[in-house]
């Protein structure tokens, strides 16, 4: 009796409508845009400062990421130890990030501490001093991490993948060398910081149970920071992908071979992007995807395989990723291409489409579950000049996309002759 009860699956109810709270916005006295997402019942705030200071702005490898990592290593009024002690005392969680297009910090804290948090944020963001001793220590650690990561096939594969897609001289594509860790100096960091950590390159996103004096305090601590428009030059980076589509990097003695297959593609600004996200889910975007069922469950070639679509400011990219034992890695590659061709020629069945619709609808609900998720989803659209209408279009596409459109998308964006195939491991 108990066994029979355990086999009964709970009912699945489709998501009928996604309602997304709109962000309120205003500008500080110095023109910095601020976006407020009031949500949540706990007295916690999430404060994010975003700058157009990512990897794409670099004129020297490692400059953007090192500048960001050094922000909390001492300021005009605080030593590194004093900054970190203050953050700990007020229960502030600080996360520093430097990505391909942007960089910044995110802070989580009790809203009653907002004034102290803003004072510390001003020190970290606008008054760093980049002390040489701390920089040398950081670069030694980073070089060690780099050397360790260069022994991992998956890291070698993704580095070569980006180089092949965007070109070895493009900020998205160049690979870090050992000597690059010796070239960063405090003066270079200061120069990069002066150019890009400025009000005209900046935005603020706040979510949670927002303190009632947030706007006033932001203006007091951040709104009086002067601009630096003379140094805000635009960077121009042309994508020049490598002509060689198949690259194998020999790494003897490895247990598994890494595989990365994909190409540059559209980003969120393109009207086809929602449909492409659905196609990606069918192919390899969730645990029940075709790649997982075929290559993991049926063939047993790998423990995990996935596909993903990502957006960057000047392009997007799609990539299929897995690690496979040496004796089976060519078979796995053949099966990947086979699954792509099936999507290009055979309509997706109604039953499979229903599962994907339910999965993606559930993921959309998760994307807006709570104030911090709301902020991350807001930023994910905002940074491409989009608003919540992007998510409503995605929700509608999930409901209405048909098999013919999926075939057309697969033929348009997954031309096998355009795909790069990067493998790393034993011959």
Secondary structure by P-SEA (a helix, b strand, c coil): caaaaaacccccccccbbbbbbbbbbbcccbbbbbbbbbbcccbbbbbbbcccccccccccaaaaaaaaacccccccccaaaaaaaaaaabbbbbbbbcccccbbbbbccccaaaaaaaaaaaacccccccaaaaaaaaaaaaaaaaaaaacaaaaaaaaaaaaaccccccccccccccccccccaaaaaaaaaaccccccbbbbbbcccccaaaaaaaacccccccccccbbbbbbbbbcccccbbbbbbccccbbbbbbcbbbbcccccaaaaaaaaaaaccccccccccccccccccccccccccccccccccccccccccccccaaaaaaaaaaaaaaaacccccaaaaaaaaaaaaaaaaaaaccaaaaaaaaaaaaaacccaaaaaaaaaaaacccaaaaaaaaaaccccccbbbbbbccc
